[in-house]
Amino acid sequence: MRVMVAVKRVVDYAVKIRLTPDKTNVELKNVKMSMNPFCENALEEAVRLKEKKIASEIVAVSIGPKQAQETLRSALAMGADRAILITTDMRTDNEIQPLTIAKILQKTAQEVKPDLILMGKQSIDGDNCLTGPMLGGLLGWPQGTFASKIEVDWANKTIEVERETDSGTQVLSMVLTRTYL
């Protein structure tokens, strides 16, 4: 099973952010950047699937400036088998909208042909939580958003997702034809 994991480069969670002089944006010059913590969780889950011999390949994908290579190197060090960088000079925290990111990931998924796509529930910069559900909708794949635990039964082509909701947890069972989490 091939797993595609979207990983985003963001200002490190421990950094105190500063505004640009015109106060219209977050200053990114000379600021420590790292992998979005929620994307890191998704990648760790993909690695767990590989350790269980359920996943055969992990493909990390990032959209951003050439410096996002650092994020992809971290993904490779964590256990991804290959990495794809889609470069842009536009800021992914506010210049490129989530729907555009979802469409780029859709095209990438059509080329990579993953059986499962894992994404963090949201990024800590935009905090939108929109890209993943939009991607699932664009692909027409079943979605298990806000997953806290997943169990894959590759032999029966099913996946069980425990997800967090406002009222507790919910368990979804889905056919694993192609699934977004």
Secondary structure, DSSP 8 states (H G I E B T S, - for coil): -EEEEE--EEE-TTS---B-TTSSSB--TT--EEE-HHHHHHHHHHHHHHHTTS-SEEEEEEEE-GGGHHHHHHHHHHT-SEEEEEE-SS-TTTTS-HHHHHHHHHHHHHHH--SEEE--S--TTT----HHHHHHHHHT--B-TTEEEEEEETTTTEEEEEEEETTEEEEEEEE-SSEE-
